[in-house]
Amino acid sequence: MRSTAIVFDQPRQLSLQSLEIQDLMAGQIQVQVEFSGISTGTERLLWDGSMPAFPGMGYPLVPGYETVGRVIRAEGPGALRPGQRVFVPGASCLKNVRSLFGGAASDLVVAQDRVVPVDDGLGANAVLLALAATAYHAVAGGGRRDSIRMPELIVGHGVMGRLLARMTVAAGGPAPTVWETQPVRREGGLDYPVLHPDEDQRKDYQTIYEVSGDADLLDTLIQRLAPGGEIVLAGFYKRDLRFAYAPAFMREAQIRTAAEWKRPDLLAVHELVHSGRLSLQGLLTHREPVSRARDAYQTAFGDASCLKMVLDWSASA
C-alpha cells in the first residue's frame, strides 16, 4: 500500500512523493485524507530549518498534525467504521521518512484510539481542533491546575489568539483585550477589542497570554503586569527568551510555559464545538489543492492576510 505525501527533503525543499505505508494491524484504521492544515508555528520552524533540537527531528520528514479524512478500512473491533469522518493528530505510518508529525499524506494508518470522530458539518474546519486544543491546554493545563486564570490580555490575533479570545468569552469570562501590530489582522474580533499595543495604556493585567511567538516581548509584557501577575508563553520560540530581572522582581511576575495539548484537551474542545459553544467559523482563509503545496506553504508563512491555509487532498483525488 502506498500514500502520496508532502515531504520536507531539506529546509525550504518540498516534494510530493509516493511512500510505502505500513500494513493495517488490529485496532487500526486506514484514513483517506480530505484536508490538512499548515501550522504557522512548529511547522514553519521545520520548513525553514530553525526548529530547536527536538526528539524525532530530522529530514526528510512528513509534516502535518491537523488532518481530517474518512475511514475507509478498520481492522479488528472498534467503534469506527468506513465512511466516518475523523480528525487525525498526526501519524507515524509512512516508511523511510521521519514522521515527527506525519499527517500530510493522502492515506494514513493510525490507531483507532488516536483519532476523534467529527461531525460531517464541520468539513475542513475540523483541522482547527488541534489549535483549539492547544489554546484550551494553555488555560486549563490539561486539567491539572487548581485554579484557572482566564486571559485578560492576548498578544497576537492569529488563529490561536482568536480561539483563546472566543473560548474566554464562551466560558463567561470578561472579554479579553487582544494586541495585534498588523493592520490586516486587527479585523475579525468577536465581542472583544483588538488594539495596536501603542493604543493600550493599561499596566495592571493579571494574566497575559503570549501567542505571537515573538521572543523579544517579555520585557514589554512584564511592564504591563499587575503585582503577582502571570505571563503564559503559549507560542513556540526558536530563540532563547530573556528578560530584565529587576522589573520582574518588583512585580513578583510569574512566567508559565504551555506545552502541547493532550487528548483530554482535544476531547474538551470537540465537545465545545459540537455543543455550539465554540465557533470555528471564519478562521480558514486560504485553500489550495495539494498539487500547489509549495505555493500554499509560501502563502501560509509569508502572507499576513492568511490566518490558516488548508490543503485540499480531495481536489487531487
N, C-alpha and C positions, 0 to 999 in steps of 0.2 A: 504494500500500500504506500502511496506517495502523496505528498502535500506540497502545494506551491506556497512558499514562504518569503517574507521580506527578510533579507539578511544584511546586517551591517558587516561588510567584509573587513573594513578598517574604519577609523573615524572619517566621516563625511563620504564614505563609499558605500553605496547601496545597490543591491541587485535583487531580482526576483529569481528564486531557484526552486527546482523540484527536488524535494528532500524525501528520503525514506522515513516512514513513520512507524513507530512500534506497533506490534500486534495488539489487538484488544484482549484484555485479560478480565477475569472475574471481578465484578464491581466497577468496571469502567464503561464509559460511553464514547462513541465517536460523534463529534460535533462538526457539522458543516457550517463554516463561519459565514455570517451575513455582514457584520460590521465590526471594525476595531478602531478604537480611538488612539490618537497620538498624544502622549503625555508631554507637556512642556516643562516638566520638572526633571525627573530622573532620566526620561528618555532623551531629552535634549543633551544631557551630560554624556550619555552613551554615544549619541550622534557626533558630538564634537570632540570626544575623547577626554573630557575634563572630569569624568566621574572619578571620585576618590576611590582608593583601594576598597574592594567590596567582594565578599565571598561569591564565587561564580562568575566574576567579571573576566572578560576576555573576548577576543574576536577569532573567527566570525561568530556572531550571535544573532539570535532572532529576538527582537523586542516585542513589546505588547503585553499589557495585563488588563486591558479594557475591551474585552471581546464578547460579542453576542452572536449566537448561532442556534441552529436547530439540531436536536438529537436525531441521528439517522440510524444508529445501531446501539444496542445496550447488551452487555454481557452479564449474565447472572441475575440474581434477584435484586430488586430495587424499585423505587417509585417512578423513575424516569423512563419514558417510552418514546419511540420515534415520533417526531412531529413537535415535541415540546421545545419551546424556546428557552434558552438558558443563558445566564451570564457566566463567563469563564474568566477567572482572575489569573490568567497565565497558565502555561503548561510546560512539561519537560519531556515531550514525546518524540521530538524530532532528532534524528540521528546525525552525528558528525558536525554538530554546531553547539555553541554554548546557548543554553536556554535559561538565561538569568530570569527572563520573563516568559518568552516563548509563545505568546498568544497571537502574533501577527502572521497567520497562516490560513490557508483555505480549509484545511481539515485538521482536527486535533483529536487526540485520545487523552482522556482525563478521568480521574476517579469521580464517581457519582457524588460523593460527599464533598467534593471541592466546588462544584458549581451551585448556582442558585436559580431555580425556575423563575421566570419573569413573565408578566402578562404580555400578550401579543400587542396590546395597545401601546406599550412603551416604545416599540420599534427601536430605532437607532439610539434614542435617549437612554436606553438601558446601559450603554457604555459608560455613563456617568456614575454608575453605582460605586465604582472604585474611588473616585474623588469624593463622592458624598460620604463614603465610609471613612476616608482619611479625615475629612472635616469633623465628622462625628467623634472619631477617636481623639482628635486634638482636644476636644472639650471634655469628653467623658472618660478618656484614659482607659478605654476598654472595660469600663465598669469598676475599675479599681480605686477610684477617687472617692474619698468620704464626702467631700462637698464639691459641688460644681460651680465654677465661676464663669458665667457667660461672658462672651466678648463685649467689651464696651467700645473698643477701637479695633478695627480690622485694617491691616496695611496691605493693600493690593485688591483690585476689583476685577481680577480674572475669574475663572470658573470657581476656584477654591474659595476665594473671598466672597463671591456671590452665594455659594452654597452655605458657608458659615453664617452669613447675614440672614439668609432665608430660614435656616434652622433656628437661629436665635429668636426671630420673630414668631416662627411656628410654635416654639416652646413657650411662648407667652412672655419672653424677656423684653426689656426695653430695647427699642430699635438701636442697633449699634451705629456708630459713625464709621465710614469707610474712607480711607485715603487712597487716592489714585492720581499719579502725576501725568498720565497720558490722557489727553482730552477725549480721544475716541472711546476710551474705556470708562469715562465718567457717566456715560448714559446707561440706562437699564436698571437703576436701583429700584427695588420694590419695597416701599414702606420704610426706607431708611435713607439718610443723606449720604451722598458721595461727594467728597471735597478734595481739592488740592491741599496738601499739608499746610501750605502757607495761609490758607483761609481759616485754619483751625487754631485758635489760641489757647485751647484747653490744656491744662497741665496737671490734672488730677485724675487721670484714668486709673481705675483699679485693675483692669485687665486689658492687655494689648496683645492681639494675635497677629504675628508677622507671617504673612503667606506669600510675599512677593519674591522671596529668595535672595534679597539684597543683603549681602554680608556686611555692608558699611552702615547699616541703620541703627545699630544698637545704641550708640551714644545719643542719637536723636530721640529714640524711643524712651530711654531711661529718663531723659529730661522731661518727658510728658507723664511720668508715673506719679501717682499719689504715694505717700509713705506706705511701705509694705505691699505695694502693687506688684503685679506679676506680668512678665512678658513670656508669651508662648511662641517658641520657634517652630512653626509648622510648615515652613518651606524646606527646600533641600539646597544646601550650600556647598559650593565647590571649593571655597577657601575657608580657612580657619576664621572664626569670629573672635573679635577683640573688643574690649570696651574700657573706658576710663573708670578706674575703681572708685575714686572719691565720690562722684555723683551717685553711683550705685550704692555705696556705703551710706551716704547721707539719707537715702530713701529706703534703706534695707530692701533693695529690689530683689525680687525672686525671678529667676530665669529658668524656664522649663522647656525641655525639648519634647516634641511629639513624634513618636516613631510611626512606622507604617501600621495600617489598620489590621485588625484581627477579624476572624469570621463573625464573632458576636456583633461587631460594628456593622459589618455588611448586612447581616440579618436585620439589625435595628433600622438601618436606613431603608432597606427594602420594604419594611413594614410602614415606615413613614410615607414612602412614595405610594405604596399600594392603598393606604388609607386616605390618600389625598392631602395629607398634612404638609408634605414637601413636594413642591413642583420642580420638575427638571426642564420645563419649557424655556425656550429662548436662549439656551446655552450652547447648542450646537450651531455654529455659524458657517462652517465650511464642510463640503463633502467632495471627495474625489474618488474615481474608480481606482482600483489597485494598480492598474496599468500606468497611472500617473503618480505613483508613490513618491518618486523623487521630488516632483513639484509640490506634492502635498506636504512633505516634510519641510521643505524650504518655506512654504507659506506658514505652516504651523509655528515655526521658530522665528520667522522674520517679519511677519505682518501683524502689527498691533491690533488690527481690527479682527483678527482671528482668535476668538476665545477658545474654540475647540474644533479641531479637524477630525473628521471621521472618514476612514477608508471604507469604501463600499465594495465588498467582495462579491456580492451577487451581481454587480454590474459586469463582471468579467466571467461569470459562470457560463 
